[in-house]
Amino acid sequence: MPSAALSRYLKPVVFLACLAPLAWLVWRAFHEALGANPIETITHSTGNCTLTFLLITLAVTPVRKLTRQYWLINFRRMFGLFAFFYGTLHLLTWAVADKSLVLHDMLADIVKRRFITAGMTAYALMIPLALTSTKWSIRKLGGKRWQALHRLIYFSAAIGVIHYIWLVKADLKKPLEYAAVLAVLMLYRLVVWIGSRRTPGKAAVAGRV
């Protein structure tokens, strides 16, 4: 099957798979299986999904190049938007369920608690990426400027990992796993960039997210 047709058939399947974590949370909520602290469970689950989808988005480029499955690029935007979607749920859980939308308390938390400051920063960096995820935005900004803007995902993912590390404080196993994956993905990009400097003709390829 041609790669374009394959990606077209797979998109609904991948879309539903990306919604699976949310469906699982909803199922657990209806069956009162969110544990002693449901808000904390939802907050952690949506936060983990946000980081996972950020890393999956970053993994698309190296995976498609190393495997020569170039059609995988058709899923990168979907993964990035799901990262923003779960990040928004993560933020809303904190703002609505935990802080009851009391602006004073929210601002106090952002200023005083560094892990929340980091989390808000990571989310803020995702907003322009979500807003410019359309083909129209690419045409409007131009390829080079669009690529430069979308490198914000590197900073969002890195700050997201820091947010997680500062949150858990003691049991660092899970956040360090995210950090290790991010390090591998960034190391790949560094190696490609160094290679492109030695071979100028490959510089444009290395610049892609």
C-alpha positions as CSV (number, residue, x, y, z in Angstrom):
1,M,0.0,0.0,0.0
2,P,1.4,3.5,-0.9
3,S,2.6,5.5,2.1
4,A,0.1,8.3,1.5
5,A,-2.8,5.8,1.5
6,L,-1.4,4.0,4.6
7,S,-1.2,7.2,6.6
8,R,-4.7,8.2,5.6
9,Y,-6.1,4.9,6.8
10,L,-4.0,4.9,10.0
11,K,-4.9,8.5,11.0
12,P,-8.3,7.6,12.6
13,V,-6.7,4.7,14.4
14,V,-3.9,6.8,15.7
15,F,-6.4,9.6,16.7
16,L,-8.4,7.1,18.8
17,A,-5.3,5.7,20.3
18,C,-4.2,9.2,21.4
19,L,-7.6,9.6,23.1
20,A,-7.2,6.3,25.0
21,P,-5.6,7.8,28.1
22,L,-8.5,10.3,28.4
23,A,-11.0,7.5,27.9
24,W,-9.3,5.5,30.6
25,L,-9.5,8.4,33.0
26,V,-13.2,8.9,32.3
27,W,-13.9,5.2,32.8
28,R,-12.0,5.2,36.1
29,A,-13.9,8.4,37.2
30,F,-17.3,6.7,36.5
31,H,-16.3,3.6,38.4
32,E,-14.8,5.6,41.3
33,A,-11.4,4.1,40.7
34,L,-9.3,7.3,40.8
35,G,-7.9,6.6,44.2
36,A,-8.1,8.6,47.4
37,N,-7.2,11.8,45.7
38,P,-8.9,12.0,42.3
39,I,-7.7,15.5,41.5
40,E,-4.1,14.4,42.0
41,T,-4.6,11.3,39.9
42,I,-6.0,13.3,37.0
43,T,-3.3,16.0,37.4
44,H,-0.5,13.4,37.2
45,S,-2.1,11.4,34.4
46,T,-2.7,14.5,32.2
47,G,0.8,15.8,33.0
48,N,2.4,12.5,32.0
49,C,0.4,12.4,28.8
50,T,1.6,15.9,27.9
51,L,5.2,15.0,28.3
52,T,4.7,11.7,26.5
53,F,3.2,13.4,23.5
54,L,5.8,16.1,23.4
55,L,8.5,13.4,23.3
56,I,6.6,11.4,20.7
57,T,6.3,14.5,18.5
58,L,10.1,15.0,18.8
59,A,10.7,11.4,18.0
60,V,8.9,11.5,14.7
61,T,11.7,13.1,12.8
62,P,14.5,10.7,13.9
63,V,12.3,7.6,13.6
64,R,11.2,8.5,10.1
65,K,14.7,9.3,9.0
66,L,16.4,6.3,10.6
67,T,13.7,3.9,9.3
68,R,13.1,5.7,6.0
69,Q,9.4,5.7,6.7
70,Y,9.0,9.3,5.6
71,W,5.2,9.1,5.7
72,L,5.4,9.2,9.5
73,I,5.7,13.0,9.2
74,N,1.9,13.0,8.5
75,F,1.4,12.3,12.2
76,R,3.7,14.8,13.8
77,R,1.1,17.6,13.9
78,M,-1.5,15.3,15.4
79,F,0.9,14.3,18.2
80,G,1.9,17.9,18.9
81,L,-1.7,19.0,19.1
82,F,-2.5,16.1,21.5
83,A,0.4,17.3,23.7
84,F,-1.2,20.7,23.8
85,F,-4.7,19.1,24.4
86,Y,-3.4,17.1,27.4
87,G,-1.4,20.1,28.6
88,T,-4.6,22.1,28.6
89,L,-6.4,19.4,30.6
90,H,-3.5,19.4,33.0
91,L,-3.7,23.1,33.5
92,L,-7.5,23.2,33.8
93,T,-7.4,20.4,36.4
94,W,-5.1,22.6,38.5
95,A,-6.9,25.9,37.9
96,V,-10.5,24.6,38.2
97,A,-10.5,21.6,40.4
98,D,-7.6,22.5,42.7
99,K,-7.8,26.4,42.8
100,S,-11.5,26.9,41.9
101,L,-10.4,29.6,39.4
102,V,-9.5,31.9,42.2
103,L,-7.0,34.2,40.4
104,H,-5.2,35.4,43.5
105,D,-4.5,31.9,44.6
106,M,-3.4,30.9,41.1
107,L,-1.0,33.8,40.8
108,A,0.4,33.2,44.3
109,D,1.1,29.6,43.3
110,I,2.8,30.6,40.1
111,V,5.1,33.0,41.9
112,K,5.9,31.0,45.0
113,R,6.1,27.4,43.8
114,R,8.8,26.9,41.2
115,F,7.4,23.7,39.7
116,I,4.2,25.6,38.9
117,T,6.2,28.5,37.4
118,A,8.1,25.9,35.2
119,G,4.8,24.2,34.2
120,M,3.1,27.5,33.2
121,T,6.2,28.4,31.2
122,A,6.2,25.1,29.4
123,Y,2.5,25.4,28.6
124,A,2.9,29.0,27.4
125,L,5.6,27.9,25.0
126,M,3.2,25.4,23.5
127,I,0.5,28.0,22.7
128,P,2.2,29.5,19.6
129,L,3.0,26.0,18.4
130,A,-0.7,25.0,18.6
131,L,-1.9,28.2,17.0
132,T,0.5,27.9,14.1
133,S,0.0,24.2,13.4
134,T,-1.9,24.7,10.2
135,K,-0.7,24.7,6.6
136,W,-1.9,28.3,6.3
137,S,0.4,29.3,9.1
138,I,3.4,27.7,7.3
139,R,2.6,29.6,4.2
140,K,2.0,32.9,6.1
141,L,5.2,32.7,8.2
142,G,7.4,31.0,5.5
143,G,9.1,27.7,6.0
144,K,12.2,29.0,7.8
145,R,10.4,31.2,10.2
146,W,7.9,28.5,10.9
147,Q,10.6,26.0,11.7
148,A,12.4,28.5,13.9
149,L,9.2,29.2,15.9
150,H,8.5,25.5,16.3
151,R,11.9,24.9,17.9
152,L,10.1,26.2,21.0
153,I,9.1,22.6,21.4
154,Y,12.6,21.8,22.6
155,F,12.3,24.3,25.4
156,S,8.8,23.3,26.3
157,A,9.8,19.7,26.6
158,A,12.9,20.5,28.6
159,I,11.0,22.8,31.0
160,G,8.3,20.3,31.3
161,V,10.8,17.7,32.5
162,I,12.1,20.2,35.0
163,H,8.6,20.9,36.1
164,Y,8.1,17.2,36.8
165,I,11.5,16.8,38.6
166,W,10.7,19.8,40.9
167,L,7.2,18.4,41.5
168,V,8.1,14.9,42.8
169,K,11.3,16.0,44.7
170,A,12.0,12.5,46.1
171,D,11.1,9.7,43.7
172,L,12.8,10.9,40.5
173,K,12.7,7.6,38.6
174,K,9.8,8.6,36.2
175,P,10.9,12.2,35.5
176,L,14.5,11.0,34.9
177,E,13.1,8.5,32.4
178,Y,11.5,11.4,30.5
179,A,14.8,13.3,30.8
180,A,16.8,10.4,29.4
181,V,14.5,10.1,26.4
182,L,14.6,13.8,25.7
183,A,18.4,13.7,26.0
184,V,18.6,11.0,23.4
185,L,16.3,12.9,21.0
186,M,18.3,16.1,21.4
187,L,21.6,14.2,21.0
188,Y,20.3,12.9,17.7
189,R,19.6,16.4,16.6
190,L,23.0,17.6,17.7
191,V,24.7,14.9,15.8
192,V,22.7,15.7,12.6
193,W,23.4,19.4,13.1
194,I,27.2,18.8,13.4
195,G,27.0,16.6,10.3
196,S,25.2,19.3,8.4
197,R,27.9,21.9,9.3
198,R,30.4,19.6,7.7
199,T,28.2,19.0,4.7
200,P,26.5,22.4,4.0
201,G,24.0,21.0,1.5
202,K,22.3,19.1,4.4
203,A,21.8,22.2,6.5
204,A,18.2,22.7,5.5
205,V,17.3,19.1,6.3
206,A,19.0,19.4,9.8
207,G,17.0,22.4,10.5
208,R,13.7,20.6,10.6
209,V,12.0,19.8,13.9
